[in-house]
């Protein structure tokens, strides 16, 4: 058959019967990433958020005061609330129970009825039904109207009817589900990730009690151990949130400035605090959803803050002697702020809801900040003076930083390609195929250069520990040789006329940036320094999924001709036990103290070869919590860092 005849045959076969129609939850199972972002760790925990958000919506409507989350030993998870309970009566249009409709039909729920919820995060209506579709099994138990109702599902389909299984004198909903291993790369819930979200929700919804219990983990106590359990409840809401985030920084004002403005149809609540750091930490929420890409509410906050503070500074004469202008960035340096708005019909960009688009929200937030902040500054002249002095200091530092940045970029242009001399670049020029290894030390860098695949892998050795940007003024960063090398190797730059801290990634040369350091304490410290730098100055690269951490092995276990690399103590013990069963030769264990102890072939096969290596992608689950952690780990305050090490170090012991 000729090529033309083949094409004609294929055209004939392509008919109406070739068009596949995915009905209901089949579409969710076929394309889960369209609904929950991905099928990795982030998507797995997004299932939990969807269920919790329904309970939070009940709380926002005034019907729920407590939400309990339990991670069970069998890998399932239960969310219980004391709200009204999902309706179970007959749904005329769908010809089935309302409970079954909510659990198994896309775009169904009380959120579309303005009489049921004034505000809600899940307006797309795909929340709990998506969870049902992506769970191998799920049980919904409803306490309502004096009865206990229950229905079970498997992979989005009901396997029982809605049954009355008892009586009750309370109300609420209990959702138990087990993620489907056929869908997710991992089905193991991370208690820390979930605790962070519950703590965040407690701050955003003052007065509501949220608990998490991990039945998989025993915590040592005097009685030999207890199940891990945490409670979160906030009486002051956003004020406590800001104080929590700023717990590791020196404050400029005694208490956060609290703005509550409900004179428009869009209630606005903001808490803000100035500190002695050099970073801006502003986090925005709409109906409890963390809008990590900002939007109109963030734009309104920036506009109102800049205009109000500038007017106060000018009127007080504090800026009269300045020889350069103050811009918006200067008013936000050393600022920690939480913006929370409640919008009846929020317009988000995409299902992930990371950027708010409602134009009327900008004006509402602008008016709230302008009105309330003006009053605060007039009534608190001492705090106002401290803030203005901080702003002027920031402007002076920014002016110096701009000169340092321009000097770096000028040298780049004058030197041709501008690439660092230490960079061993790859031959491919397609950023999507290329990866850059940031390697600890010249020795390991030399080995990596020998072991790499020169087509797509570039090597940039770093000398020692890079500058701790958490404690450095901006101009110092551009004077650091190692950081300048990272900027120029990546092909990115910082600063535009509109935003002095905006990251320009149009020239990004690699879509994988891999930190490759020794598997010891110093290596972990360098990883943390690099992650701090990226979080503070190149956060867009983390959000884009470009930053990774390499995982070199800790041990090589050998017996005769048999050998096995091990990344954990458990793997080492298992290998020693397995190899030690015979008696023909003794088992030897080599502990790698550094990358330099491996030859080029070993480094390639264990740590650099995409076919056999393990790399961890750096992601941001909560920007607010990440900000707090980096401030605690890399800031000036020692006691919080000591407590963190004592709580999390697996083998460390700190003597008094």
Secondary structure, 3 states (H helix, E strand, C coil): CCHHHHHHHHHHHCCHHHCCCCCCCHHHHHCCHHHHCCCCHHHHHHHHHHHHHHHHHHHHCCCCCEEEEEECCCCCEEEEECCCCCCCCEECCCCEEHHHHHHHCCCCCHHHCCCCCCCCCCCCCCHHHHHHHCEEEEEEEEEECCEEEEEEEECCEECCCCEEEEECCCCEEEEEEEECCCCCCCCCCCHHHHHHHHHHHHHHCCCCEEEEEEEEEEECCCCCCEEEEEEECCCCCHHHHHHHHCCCCCECCCCCEEEEECCCCCCEEEEEEEECCCCCEEEEEECCEECCCCEHHHHHHHHHHHHHHHHHHHHHCCCCCCCCCCCHHHHHCCEEEEEEECCCCCCECCCCCCCECCHHHHHHHHHHHHHHHHHHHHHCHHHHHHHHHHHHHHHHHHHHHHHHHHHHHHHHHHCCCCCCCCCECCCCCCCCCCEEEEEECHHHHHHHHHHCCCCCEEEEEECCCCCCHHHCCHHHHHHCHHHHHHHHHHCCEECCCCCCCCEECCCCCCCEEEEECCCCHHHHHHHHHHHHHHHHHCHHHHHCCCEEEECCCCEEEEECCEEEEECCHHHHHHHHHHHCCCCCCCCEEEECCCHHHCCHHHHHHHHHCCCCCCEEECCCCCHHHHHHHHHHHHCCCHHHHHHHHHHHCCCCCCCC
